[in-house]
Amino acid sequence: MKKILLALFLQSIIQAACAQDSIKVAFSQEADTLVKQRFIDRYENVFMTKVPTRQMLKIGYSGYQGAGFRLGYEFKILPTVSLEAAVYTITDQDNFNLIYYRNYVDLWASLNARWYYNMGKRVDQSLSASNFSGTYFGLSYEQSIHAFRAPGPYRNEKGRFGLSYGFQSRFFNRGYLDLSIGLFSKGYWRNMYWPEAYDYNGFFSPKDFVLTTQSSFGIALGDWKKSRQVPACDVLLCDEQISDQWKLQIPDITAGLRLQTGNTGISYERRIGRSPFSVEANVNAWLARRSTPYHSNATYQVSSGLQLRYYYLQKMQLRRGTGGGNFSGPYAGIGASTLLYGYKQKRGVNESSQDHVWYKTTAFSMGYQQRLFKSMYIDASLFYSRLMGDYSRYYIQHQKLSAKVAFGFTF
């Protein structure tokens, strides 16, 4: 019996092996038919890309060549071409992202023509309406129209031309953002101790050309219809809980043969337990250098500090379900920092001087910080700062009321 069962078992194995399918199996992957969307198209209700706009009044912050304020009016003359008239201030060029009125405030006027070169194609593809959201090429002319309380040698009466490439977009019902990089016929940097820095060879001297970044954002008013359903939580962090974050400020950079400037900052913020308090450590730096055939001047500043922040509406936002522990919202802060300020100056062949000073400062601030798109942030604050100890050798104000706007990336 055992021999019969063994024979039947072997026969079943042989039949199964002989009955295997000899057809080859091939694997393939279907082509992806989904059209890749641009960032602004994925959030069309945020950037209002399909809302037609013919005119726009812009009131906001200007982070170019010394932080200041900007008022502009842009209107369409063709579906893809616009003209903009604007006035803006240049306040403090010793620290490009600080706004405070010291001994002078420069008032400038500009006229810009912009070509939104791919807007016609996007309109034909039903991806956009004729408005002011998109990439553009620009041609501009800027003129200093008044320098308050500045003596004659420190005024820059000559205007300048510029070519720029940038991106502008509406933001919700009442906001706008404009980022660009431009090539200008000359740079501009005020130094009240060094009037020779403003000797230019004319409009189009190759050595005076500069390549520089520009930024502006703020409130926008126009002829569009308000959207009642604003998808705020698609952009702003609403309920997410975050324990810490790194922040890198987008730098402002100017590069030329005779003028080089730059500033940036990095900070780390950590929440204290589950409380509305946080501690932020920060490092900021800027550099400005201007040279003429016989003179050169370089100024620099590096600071590091700590700040204790209290997001005083966080508990109320958590109760109402309108916010969370994510470093977003109004805050009050108190902090201290160490600052190194220095300069190096050369006049003629043999005459030169240099100096640097260490400062300790304290500051009290009121501000508003907001996380955007989970990887960006904006932080605006008004603060009062004061130097500590002996400030007999000071190159900066020993006390001042200032405003600061930082915009950048988080990780």
C-alpha positions as CSV (number, residue, x, y, z in Angstrom):
1,M,0.0,0.0,0.0
2,K,2.9,2.4,0.9
3,K,4.4,1.7,-2.5
4,I,1.2,2.6,-4.3
5,L,0.8,5.9,-2.4
6,L,4.4,6.8,-3.1
7,A,3.9,6.1,-6.8
8,L,0.8,8.3,-7.0
9,F,2.6,11.1,-5.1
10,L,5.5,11.1,-7.5
11,Q,3.2,11.0,-10.6
12,S,1.3,14.1,-9.3
13,I,4.5,16.0,-8.9
14,I,5.7,15.1,-12.4
15,Q,2.4,16.1,-13.9
16,A,2.4,19.5,-12.1
17,A,5.9,20.2,-13.3
18,C,5.1,19.3,-16.9
19,A,1.9,21.3,-16.8
20,Q,3.7,24.7,-16.0
21,D,2.7,27.6,-18.2
22,S,5.6,28.4,-20.6
23,I,4.2,31.9,-21.5
24,K,6.6,34.7,-20.6
25,V,5.3,37.3,-18.2
26,A,6.1,40.9,-19.1
27,F,5.8,43.9,-16.8
28,S,5.2,47.5,-18.0
29,Q,4.2,50.8,-16.4
30,E,1.7,53.1,-17.9
31,A,2.8,56.6,-18.7
32,D,1.8,59.3,-16.2
33,T,-0.9,61.3,-17.9
34,L,-1.4,63.8,-15.1
35,V,-0.2,67.3,-16.0
36,K,2.3,68.7,-13.5
37,Q,0.9,71.9,-11.9
38,R,2.8,75.0,-11.1
39,F,2.8,76.0,-7.4
40,I,0.5,79.0,-7.9
41,D,-2.0,76.8,-9.9
42,R,-2.3,74.3,-7.1
43,Y,-3.3,77.2,-4.8
44,E,-5.3,79.3,-7.3
45,N,-7.7,80.4,-4.6
46,V,-4.8,81.7,-2.6
47,F,-3.0,83.6,-5.3
48,M,-6.2,84.6,-7.2
49,T,-4.7,83.6,-10.5
50,K,-8.2,83.3,-12.2
51,V,-9.5,86.6,-11.0
52,P,-9.2,89.3,-13.6
53,T,-7.6,92.6,-12.5
54,R,-7.0,95.8,-14.3
55,Q,-5.6,98.0,-11.6
56,M,-4.0,97.6,-8.2
57,L,-3.0,100.0,-5.4
58,K,-0.1,98.5,-3.3
59,I,0.8,99.7,0.2
60,G,3.6,97.8,1.9
61,Y,7.1,97.1,3.0
62,S,10.1,97.5,0.6
63,G,13.2,95.5,1.4
64,Y,15.5,97.1,-1.2
65,Q,18.7,99.0,-0.4
66,G,17.6,99.9,3.1
67,A,14.3,98.9,4.4
68,G,11.4,101.3,4.0
69,F,7.8,101.8,2.9
70,R,6.4,101.7,-0.6
71,L,3.2,103.1,-2.2
72,G,2.6,102.0,-5.8
73,Y,-0.2,102.0,-8.4
74,E,-0.1,99.5,-11.2
75,F,-2.6,99.3,-14.1
76,K,-2.9,97.3,-17.3
77,I,-2.4,99.0,-20.7
78,L,-2.6,95.7,-22.5
79,P,-3.6,92.2,-21.3
80,T,0.1,91.3,-20.7
81,V,1.7,94.8,-20.2
82,S,1.3,97.1,-17.3
83,L,2.7,100.4,-16.0
84,E,3.4,101.2,-12.4
85,A,4.1,104.5,-10.7
86,A,5.5,104.3,-7.1
87,V,7.2,106.2,-4.3
88,Y,9.3,104.6,-1.6
89,T,11.6,105.5,1.2
90,I,15.1,104.4,2.0
91,T,15.6,104.7,5.7
92,D,18.6,102.9,7.3
93,Q,21.4,101.5,5.2
94,D,23.5,100.5,8.2
95,N,21.2,97.6,8.8
96,F,19.1,96.8,5.7
97,N,16.2,95.1,7.3
98,L,15.6,97.7,10.1
99,I,13.3,100.6,9.6
100,Y,14.0,103.7,11.8
101,Y,14.2,107.4,11.0
102,R,17.6,108.7,12.1
103,N,19.0,111.9,10.6
104,Y,17.7,111.5,7.1
105,V,15.0,109.7,5.0
106,D,15.4,109.5,1.3
107,L,12.2,109.7,-0.8
108,W,12.4,108.1,-4.2
109,A,10.0,107.9,-7.2
110,S,10.0,105.2,-9.8
111,L,8.2,104.4,-13.1
112,N,8.1,100.8,-14.2
113,A,6.8,99.0,-17.3
114,R,6.2,95.3,-17.0
115,W,5.6,92.5,-19.5
116,Y,4.0,89.4,-18.1
117,Y,5.4,87.3,-21.0
118,N,3.6,84.0,-20.4
119,M,0.3,85.4,-19.3
120,G,-1.3,85.3,-22.8
121,K,-0.5,81.6,-23.1
122,R,-1.9,80.9,-19.7
123,V,-5.1,82.7,-20.4
124,D,-5.5,80.7,-23.6
125,Q,-5.1,77.5,-21.6
126,S,-7.6,78.7,-19.0
127,L,-4.9,78.6,-16.3
128,S,-5.1,82.3,-15.5
129,A,-7.0,85.5,-16.1
130,S,-5.4,88.8,-17.1
131,N,-4.1,90.2,-13.8
132,F,-0.9,90.9,-12.0
133,S,0.0,87.3,-10.9
134,G,2.9,85.8,-12.7
135,T,6.5,86.2,-13.9
136,Y,7.5,89.3,-15.7
137,F,10.3,91.3,-17.4
138,G,10.5,94.9,-16.3
139,L,12.1,98.2,-17.4
140,S,12.3,101.0,-14.7
141,Y,13.6,104.5,-14.1
142,E,14.1,105.7,-10.5
143,Q,14.8,109.2,-9.2
144,S,15.7,110.6,-5.8
145,I,13.2,113.4,-5.3
146,H,14.1,114.5,-1.8
147,A,16.5,113.7,1.0
148,F,15.2,115.1,4.3
149,R,17.7,116.8,6.6
150,A,20.6,115.7,4.4
151,P,23.3,118.2,3.4
152,G,24.0,118.8,-0.3
153,P,26.9,116.3,-0.8
154,Y,24.9,113.4,0.5
155,R,22.0,113.8,-2.0
156,N,22.0,111.6,-5.0
157,E,20.3,113.8,-7.6
158,K,20.9,111.5,-10.6
159,G,18.4,108.9,-11.5
160,R,19.1,105.4,-12.8
161,F,17.7,102.8,-15.2
162,G,17.1,99.2,-14.5
163,L,16.1,95.9,-16.1
164,S,14.5,93.3,-13.9
165,Y,13.1,89.7,-13.9
166,G,10.6,88.8,-11.2
167,F,7.5,87.3,-9.9
168,Q,4.4,89.1,-8.5
169,S,1.3,87.6,-7.1
170,R,-1.9,88.5,-5.3
171,F,-2.3,86.9,-1.9
172,F,-5.9,86.3,-0.7
173,N,-8.2,89.3,-1.0
174,R,-6.0,92.0,0.4
175,G,-2.4,91.0,-0.1
176,Y,0.4,91.0,-2.6
177,L,4.0,89.7,-2.9
178,D,6.7,90.9,-5.4
179,L,10.2,89.4,-5.6
180,S,12.7,90.2,-8.4
181,I,16.4,90.5,-9.4
182,G,17.5,93.5,-11.4
183,L,20.4,95.0,-13.3
184,F,20.7,98.7,-12.7
185,S,22.9,101.4,-14.2
186,K,24.3,102.2,-10.8
187,G,24.0,101.2,-7.2
188,Y,23.1,103.3,-4.3
189,W,24.5,103.4,-0.7
190,R,24.4,106.4,1.5
191,N,27.3,107.0,3.9
192,M,27.0,110.3,5.7
193,Y,30.7,110.3,6.7
194,W,32.0,109.7,3.1
195,P,30.5,112.0,0.4
196,E,33.1,110.8,-2.2
197,A,31.1,107.6,-2.4
198,Y,28.6,109.4,-4.6
199,D,30.9,110.4,-7.4
200,Y,29.4,108.6,-10.5
201,N,30.7,108.7,-14.0
202,G,27.2,109.0,-15.5
203,F,24.2,106.8,-16.3
204,F,25.9,104.0,-18.1
205,S,29.5,103.6,-16.7
206,P,30.2,99.8,-16.7
207,K,31.9,100.0,-13.3
208,D,28.7,101.4,-11.7
209,F,26.4,98.6,-12.8
210,V,25.0,96.4,-10.1
211,L,23.0,93.2,-9.9
212,T,20.6,93.3,-6.9
213,T,17.6,91.6,-5.4
214,Q,14.4,93.4,-4.6
215,S,11.3,92.5,-2.5
216,S,8.0,94.1,-1.6
217,F,4.9,92.8,0.1
218,G,1.9,94.3,1.8
219,I,-1.8,95.3,1.3
220,A,-3.4,95.4,-2.2
221,L,-6.5,97.2,-3.2
222,G,-8.1,96.8,-6.6
223,D,-11.1,96.3,-8.9
224,W,-11.6,92.6,-8.1
225,K,-14.5,91.0,-6.4
226,K,-13.9,89.7,-2.9
227,S,-13.8,85.9,-2.4
228,R,-16.1,84.9,0.5
229,Q,-14.4,81.5,1.0
230,V,-10.7,82.1,1.7
231,P,-8.8,78.8,2.1
232,A,-6.6,80.1,4.9
233,C,-5.7,76.7,6.3
234,D,-4.3,75.6,2.8
235,V,-1.6,78.2,3.3
236,L,-1.4,79.0,7.0
237,L,-0.6,76.5,9.7
238,C,-3.9,76.2,11.7
239,D,-3.9,73.2,14.1
240,E,-0.4,71.8,13.7
241,Q,1.7,71.5,16.8
242,I,5.4,72.4,16.4
243,S,8.0,72.1,19.1
244,D,11.0,73.8,17.4
245,Q,12.0,75.4,14.0
246,W,15.0,76.8,12.2
247,K,14.5,80.0,10.2
248,L,16.7,81.3,7.4
249,Q,16.0,84.8,6.2
250,I,16.1,85.4,2.5
251,P,19.2,87.5,1.9
252,D,19.3,90.9,0.2
253,I,22.3,91.0,-2.1
254,T,23.8,93.7,-4.3
255,A,26.9,92.8,-6.5
256,G,28.9,95.2,-8.6
257,L,32.4,96.3,-9.3
258,R,32.2,99.3,-7.0
259,L,29.4,98.4,-4.7
260,Q,28.7,95.1,-2.8
261,T,26.1,94.7,0.0
262,G,24.4,91.8,1.6
263,N,22.6,90.8,4.7
264,T,20.9,87.7,6.1
265,G,20.1,85.9,9.4
266,I,19.5,82.5,10.8
267,S,17.6,81.7,14.0
268,Y,16.4,78.7,16.1
269,E,13.2,78.9,18.0
270,R,12.1,76.3,20.6
271,R,8.8,76.0,22.5
272,I,9.0,75.7,26.3
273,G,7.0,72.6,27.1
274,R,3.3,73.1,26.0
275,S,3.2,76.7,27.1
276,P,2.8,79.8,24.9
277,F,6.4,80.7,25.6
278,S,9.4,80.1,23.3
279,V,13.1,80.9,23.3
280,E,14.8,82.1,20.1
281,A,18.6,82.2,19.4
282,N,19.6,84.3,16.4
283,V,22.6,85.4,14.4
284,N,22.4,88.2,11.9
285,A,25.1,89.8,9.6
286,W,25.4,92.4,7.0
287,L,28.2,94.0,4.9
288,A,28.4,97.0,2.7
289,R,31.5,98.0,0.6
290,R,31.8,101.0,-1.7
291,S,34.9,102.0,-3.7
292,T,35.9,104.7,-6.1
293,P,39.2,104.9,-8.0
294,Y,41.0,106.5,-5.0
295,H,38.8,105.6,-2.0
296,S,37.2,102.6,-0.5
297,N,34.9,102.1,2.5
298,A,33.6,98.9,4.1
299,T,31.2,98.6,7.0
300,Y,30.0,95.5,8.7
301,Q,27.9,94.3,11.6
302,V,27.5,90.9,13.2
303,S,25.1,90.2,16.1
304,S,23.9,87.2,18.1
305,G,21.3,87.2,20.8
306,L,18.5,85.4,22.7
307,Q,14.9,86.4,22.9
308,L,12.0,85.1,25.1
309,R,8.7,85.3,23.3
310,Y,5.1,85.0,24.7
311,Y,2.4,84.2,22.2
312,Y,-0.3,85.8,24.3
313,L,-3.3,84.7,22.2
314,Q,-2.3,81.0,21.8
315,K,-4.5,79.6,24.6
316,M,-7.6,81.5,23.2
317,Q,-6.8,80.2,19.7
318,L,-6.6,76.6,20.9
319,R,-10.0,76.9,22.7
320,R,-11.6,78.3,19.5
321,G,-9.9,75.9,17.2
322,T,-8.3,78.7,15.2
323,G,-4.7,78.0,16.0
324,G,-2.2,75.8,17.7
325,G,1.3,75.7,19.2
326,N,3.0,76.5,15.9
327,F,4.8,79.8,16.4
328,S,2.1,81.7,14.6
329,G,0.3,84.8,16.0
330,P,1.0,88.0,17.9
331,Y,3.7,87.9,20.5
332,A,5.6,90.0,23.0
333,G,9.3,89.5,23.5
334,I,12.3,90.6,25.6
335,G,15.9,89.9,24.7
336,A,19.5,90.7,24.8
337,S,22.3,90.6,22.1
338,T,25.9,91.2,21.5
339,L,26.8,93.2,18.5
340,L,30.1,93.8,16.6
341,Y,30.2,97.0,14.5
342,G,33.2,97.9,12.4
343,Y,34.5,99.7,9.4
344,K,37.6,100.0,7.2
345,Q,38.3,103.1,5.2
346,K,41.0,104.0,2.7
347,R,41.6,107.5,1.3
348,G,44.2,108.0,-1.4
349,V,47.4,106.0,-1.3
350,N,48.7,106.1,2.3
351,E,45.8,107.3,4.4
352,S,43.6,104.6,5.9
353,S,41.7,104.0,9.1
354,Q,39.7,101.2,10.7
355,D,37.9,100.6,13.9
356,H,35.4,98.2,15.5
357,V,33.3,98.3,18.6
358,W,31.5,95.7,20.7
359,Y,28.1,96.5,22.0
360,K,25.6,94.9,24.4
361,T,21.9,95.7,23.8
362,T,18.6,94.9,25.4
363,A,15.3,95.1,23.5
364,F,11.5,94.9,24.1
365,S,9.4,94.0,21.1
366,M,5.8,93.5,19.9
367,G,5.4,91.5,16.8
368,Y,3.5,89.0,14.6
369,Q,4.9,85.8,13.1
370,Q,3.1,83.5,10.7
371,R,4.1,80.2,9.1
372,L,3.3,79.8,5.4
373,F,3.0,76.7,3.2
374,K,4.7,74.6,6.0
375,S,8.2,75.7,4.9
376,M,8.1,79.6,4.9
377,Y,7.6,82.3,7.5
378,I,7.1,86.0,7.9
379,D,8.0,87.8,11.1
380,A,7.3,91.6,11.6
381,S,8.0,93.4,14.8
382,L,8.2,96.8,16.4
383,F,10.8,97.1,19.1
384,Y,12.6,99.5,21.4
385,S,16.4,98.8,21.9
386,R,19.0,100.3,24.1
387,L,22.8,100.0,24.4
388,M,24.1,98.8,27.8
389,G,27.2,100.1,29.5
390,D,29.6,102.7,28.1
391,Y,28.6,103.9,24.6
392,S,30.9,106.9,24.4
393,R,32.4,105.3,21.2
394,Y,29.3,104.5,19.4
395,Y,28.6,104.5,15.7
396,I,25.0,103.5,16.1
397,Q,22.2,105.1,18.1
398,H,22.3,104.2,21.8
399,Q,18.5,103.9,21.9
400,K,15.9,103.7,19.2
401,L,12.4,102.6,18.2
402,S,12.7,100.4,15.2
403,A,10.7,98.0,13.0
404,K,11.9,94.8,11.4
405,V,10.4,92.5,8.7
406,A,12.0,89.1,8.1
407,F,10.8,86.7,5.4
408,G,12.3,83.3,4.6
409,F,12.3,79.6,4.9
410,T,11.8,77.2,7.8
411,F,13.1,73.7,8.3
